[in-house]
Amino acid sequence: MFSFPPYWFYDVLTVLQYFYYYNHYKDNRLQKAIDLVKKKQNKDGTWNVQKKHLGKTYFDMEIVGKPSKWNTLRVLRVLKWWDS
């Protein structure tokens, strides 16, 4: 479940971001994770916040179950890296 902010929790998107950040070799074992991320895309091309972790926040930037600007940005970066 994709969350924002992810804090120190790991989900598929967070792990894929690590590979993206370090421009790691695109291992075929990541394909299932990429497919899962693509499957969760909304019809309008966005991705939702699926979970909110407990923790101190000063204001809510994203609403669970609604399209997320931050998660969409995170996914688009990963997919651009993967498809390049």
N, CA, C and O of each residue as an XYZ file, in Angstrom:
336
protein
N       0.842     -1.173      0.000
C       0.000      0.000      0.000
C       0.893      1.244      0.000
O       1.780      1.384      0.842
N       0.653      2.115     -0.925
C       1.468      3.320     -1.046
C       1.018      4.348     -0.020
O      -0.172      4.641      0.105
N       1.974      4.885      0.705
C       1.653      5.887      1.708
C       2.417      7.174      1.408
O       3.391      7.182      0.656
N       1.949      8.249      2.014
C       2.692      9.502      1.987
C       2.350     10.285      3.230
O       1.170     10.475      3.522
N       3.330     10.743      3.968
C       4.747     10.473      3.782
C       5.085      9.037      4.191
O       4.445      8.477      5.081
N       6.083      8.448      3.546
C       6.391      7.047      3.840
C       7.130      6.838      5.161
O       7.210      5.713      5.654
N       7.673      7.920      5.741
C       8.467      7.818      6.969
C       9.537      6.750      6.781
O      10.234      6.748      5.766
N       9.677      5.850      7.735
C      10.699      4.805      7.680
C      10.112      3.463      7.268
O      10.794      2.441      7.344
N       8.864      3.452      6.835
C       8.208      2.217      6.420
C       8.551      1.906      4.962
O       8.809      2.807      4.164
N       8.547      0.647      4.643
C       8.856      0.221      3.280
C       7.618     -0.333      2.602
O       6.845     -1.083      3.200
N       7.444      0.042      1.362
C       6.448     -0.567      0.497
C       7.110     -0.756     -0.864
O       8.271     -0.389     -1.046
N       6.398     -1.311     -1.793
C       6.973     -1.598     -3.108
C       7.514     -0.325     -3.764
O       8.598     -0.333     -4.346
N       6.766      0.744     -3.666
C       7.187      2.000     -4.293
C       8.457      2.549     -3.649
O       9.344      3.033     -4.352
N       8.554      2.481     -2.345
C       9.742      2.978     -1.650
C      10.979      2.192     -2.063
O      12.040      2.776     -2.287
N      10.851      0.885     -2.166
C      11.991      0.051     -2.575
C      12.397      0.377     -4.012
O      13.585      0.499     -4.310
N      11.414      0.518     -4.900
C      11.734      0.867     -6.284
C      12.423      2.230     -6.366
O      13.279      2.449     -7.223
N      12.044      3.138     -5.473
C      12.694      4.447     -5.459
C      14.178      4.330     -5.137
O      14.988      5.066     -5.700
N      14.545      3.424     -4.248
C      15.958      3.238     -3.935
C      16.738      2.793     -5.169
O      17.841      3.283     -5.415
N      16.185      1.889     -5.927
C      16.859      1.464     -7.150
C      16.970      2.630     -8.131
O      17.994      2.792     -8.794
N      15.924      3.434     -8.220
C      15.926      4.616     -9.094
C      16.979      5.628     -8.641
O      17.776      6.097     -9.453
N      16.987      5.967     -7.356
C      17.916      6.978     -6.847
C      19.366      6.618     -7.118
O      20.176      7.485     -7.446
N      19.692      5.348     -6.983
C      21.074      4.917     -7.162
C      21.347      4.405     -8.567
O      22.408      3.845     -8.844
N      20.361      4.609     -9.463
C      20.495      4.213    -10.862
C      21.035      2.791    -10.964
O      21.933      2.492    -11.751
N      20.465      1.951    -10.158
C      20.890      0.561    -10.090
C      20.533     -0.164    -11.372
O      19.608      0.226    -12.084
N      21.268     -1.211    -11.656
C      20.984     -2.063    -12.803
C      19.545     -2.548    -12.728
O      19.081     -2.962    -11.666
N      18.845     -2.500    -13.844
C      17.437     -2.906    -13.889
C      17.326     -4.426    -13.938
O      17.329     -5.033    -15.009
N      17.232     -5.009    -12.786
C      17.153     -6.455    -12.647
C      15.746     -6.939    -13.003
O      14.756     -6.339    -12.583
N      15.659     -8.005    -13.765
C      14.358     -8.543    -14.186
C      13.489     -8.976    -13.011
O      12.273     -9.095    -13.157
N      14.097     -9.213    -11.846
C      13.321     -9.613    -10.673
C      12.446     -8.479    -10.166
O      11.538     -8.712     -9.368
N      12.700     -7.257    -10.615
C      11.879     -6.108    -10.233
C      10.614     -5.988    -11.084
O       9.744     -5.171    -10.781
N      10.504     -6.777    -12.126
C       9.379     -6.642    -13.055
C       8.028     -6.813    -12.369
O       7.084     -6.090    -12.689
N       7.916     -7.750    -11.436
C       6.645     -7.945    -10.736
C       6.266     -6.694     -9.940
O       5.094     -6.321     -9.888
N       7.235     -6.062     -9.336
C       6.976     -4.834     -8.579
C       6.545     -3.715     -9.512
O       5.622     -2.967     -9.190
N       7.192     -3.589    -10.656
C       6.821     -2.573    -11.648
C       5.398     -2.824    -12.142
O       4.609     -1.888    -12.273
N       5.072     -4.082    -12.414
C       3.718     -4.426    -12.870
C       2.676     -4.073    -11.808
O       1.594     -3.587    -12.137
N       2.997     -4.313    -10.549
C       2.079     -3.991     -9.464
C       1.831     -2.482     -9.395
O       0.695     -2.041     -9.219
N       2.894     -1.701     -9.534
C       2.763     -0.244     -9.500
C       1.896      0.237    -10.660
O       1.026      1.088    -10.473
N       2.123     -0.294    -11.832
C       1.331      0.109    -12.998
C      -0.137     -0.274    -12.829
O      -1.026      0.456    -13.266
N      -0.388     -1.408    -12.200
C      -1.744     -1.894    -11.997
C      -2.551     -0.978    -11.075
O      -3.775     -0.907    -11.186
N      -1.874     -0.286    -10.178
C      -2.547      0.571     -9.212
C      -2.822      1.979     -9.750
O      -3.323      2.831     -9.016
N      -2.502      2.227    -11.004
C      -2.732      3.544    -11.600
C      -4.223      3.784    -11.805
O      -4.956      2.889    -12.226
N      -4.659      4.999    -11.503
C      -6.049      5.400    -11.746
C      -6.260      5.694    -13.222
O      -5.295      5.869    -13.966
N      -7.500      5.748    -13.643
C      -7.816      6.021    -15.050
C      -7.324      7.391    -15.495
O      -7.032      7.595    -16.674
N      -7.231      8.334    -14.555
C      -6.767      9.682    -14.912
C      -5.243      9.811    -14.893
O      -4.718     10.909    -15.072
N      -4.527      8.702    -14.678
C      -3.069      8.714    -14.723
C      -2.401      9.016    -13.398
O      -1.189      9.226    -13.357
N      -3.159      9.043    -12.311
C      -2.596      9.314    -10.995
C      -2.561      8.041    -10.165
O      -3.094      7.007    -10.568
N      -1.930      8.126     -9.006
C      -1.901      7.046     -8.029
C      -2.426      7.589     -6.712
O      -2.192      8.752     -6.382
N      -3.124      6.770     -5.967
C      -3.723      7.190     -4.700
C      -2.765      7.039     -3.528
O      -1.768      6.321     -3.599
N      -3.101      7.738     -2.446
C      -2.539      7.415     -1.140
C      -3.391      6.277     -0.623
O      -4.613      6.404     -0.534
N      -2.766      5.170     -0.283
C      -3.523      4.002      0.145
C      -3.464      3.773      1.648
O      -4.258      3.012      2.200
N      -2.516      4.438      2.306
C      -2.354      4.216      3.740
C      -1.733      5.441      4.369
O      -0.940      6.141      3.740
N      -2.097      5.697      5.616
C      -1.492      6.777      6.384
C      -0.881      6.167      7.636
O      -1.569      5.484      8.394
N       0.402      6.407      7.856
C       1.081      5.891      9.040
C       0.862      6.842     10.206
O       0.748      8.056     10.032
N       0.806      6.273     11.371
C       0.683      7.090     12.569
C       1.985      7.844     12.795
O       3.066      7.319     12.525
N       1.888      9.025     13.269
C       3.060      9.834     13.547
C       2.677     11.295     13.570
O       1.600     11.679     13.114
N       3.561     12.097     14.100
C       3.284     13.520     14.233
C       3.330     14.201     12.868
O       4.321     14.104     12.145
N       2.264     14.876     12.535
C       2.212     15.707     11.334
C       1.577     17.033     11.723
O       0.743     17.086     12.627
N       1.961     18.077     11.059
C       1.436     19.401     11.359
C       0.197     19.715     10.532
O      -0.635     20.531     10.928
N       0.084     19.068      9.393
C      -1.108     19.193      8.559
C      -1.109     18.038      7.571
O      -0.056     17.488      7.247
N      -2.284     17.677      7.099
C      -2.413     16.578      6.141
C      -2.211     17.106      4.730
O      -2.949     17.976      4.267
N      -1.205     16.571      4.057
C      -0.929     16.971      2.681
C      -1.751     16.164      1.692
O      -2.085     16.653      0.613
N      -2.078     14.936      2.052
C      -2.779     14.027      1.152
C      -3.876     13.318      1.932
O      -3.768     13.146      3.146
N      -4.920     12.913      1.243
C      -6.044     12.224      1.872
C      -6.049     10.774      1.400
O      -5.973     10.502      0.202
N      -6.138      9.852      2.348
C      -6.148      8.424      2.032
C      -7.325      8.109      1.114
O      -8.453      8.538      1.354
N      -7.035      7.349      0.057
C      -8.060      6.953     -0.902
C      -8.253      7.930     -2.043
O      -9.027      7.664     -2.963
N      -7.570      9.045     -1.998
C      -7.688     10.068     -3.039
C      -6.398     10.119     -3.858
O      -5.350      9.674     -3.389
N      -6.466     10.661     -5.084
C      -5.249     10.804     -5.888
C      -4.183     11.623     -5.154
O      -4.481     12.605     -4.475
N      -2.958     11.194     -5.312
C      -1.834     11.800     -4.612
C      -0.852     12.416     -5.598
O      -0.334     11.733     -6.481
N      -0.605     13.693     -5.442
C       0.405     14.354     -6.280
C       1.786     13.789     -5.984
O       2.585     13.581     -6.897
N       2.069     13.542     -4.712
C       3.401     13.059     -4.328
C       3.638     11.626     -4.786
O       4.694     11.328     -5.342
N       2.685     10.742     -4.565
C       2.874      9.363     -5.008
C       2.932      9.277     -6.527
O       3.689      8.478     -7.078
N       2.133     10.099     -7.205
C       2.184     10.122     -8.665
C       3.564     10.545     -9.135
O       4.115      9.941    -10.055
N       4.132     11.577     -8.517
C       5.486     12.012     -8.865
C       6.501     10.898     -8.612
O       7.368     10.642     -9.447
N       6.391     10.244     -7.470
C       7.318      9.161     -7.130
C       7.238      8.034     -8.156
O       8.265      7.525     -8.606
N       6.022      7.646     -8.524
C       5.837      6.554     -9.484
C       6.354      6.957    -10.860
O       7.042      6.173    -11.514
N       6.035      8.156    -11.303
C       6.479      8.587    -12.639
C       7.995      8.605    -12.747
O       8.543      8.252    -13.791
N       8.671      9.007    -11.696
C      10.148      8.977    -11.700
C      10.667      7.550    -11.849
O      11.578      7.286    -12.634
N      10.069      6.628    -11.078
C      10.501      5.230    -11.131
C      10.234      4.646    -12.521
O      11.097      3.974    -13.086
N       9.047      4.900    -13.073
C       8.703      4.334    -14.370
C       9.556      4.928    -15.489
O       9.902      4.224    -16.438
N       9.898      6.203    -15.393
C      10.780      6.806    -16.387
C      12.149      6.133    -16.367
O      12.724      5.841    -17.415
N      12.663      5.890    -15.158
C      13.942      5.192    -15.012
C      13.825      3.777    -15.581
O      14.704      3.332    -16.320
N      12.754      3.076    -15.244
C      12.597      1.687    -15.675
C      12.460      1.579    -17.196
O      13.022      0.672    -17.810
N      11.721      2.494    -17.793
C      11.471      2.423    -19.240
C      12.595      3.003    -20.100
O      12.587      2.864    -21.323
N      13.563      3.655    -19.446
C      14.664      4.254    -20.219
C      15.681      3.217    -20.660
O      16.665      3.557    -21.317
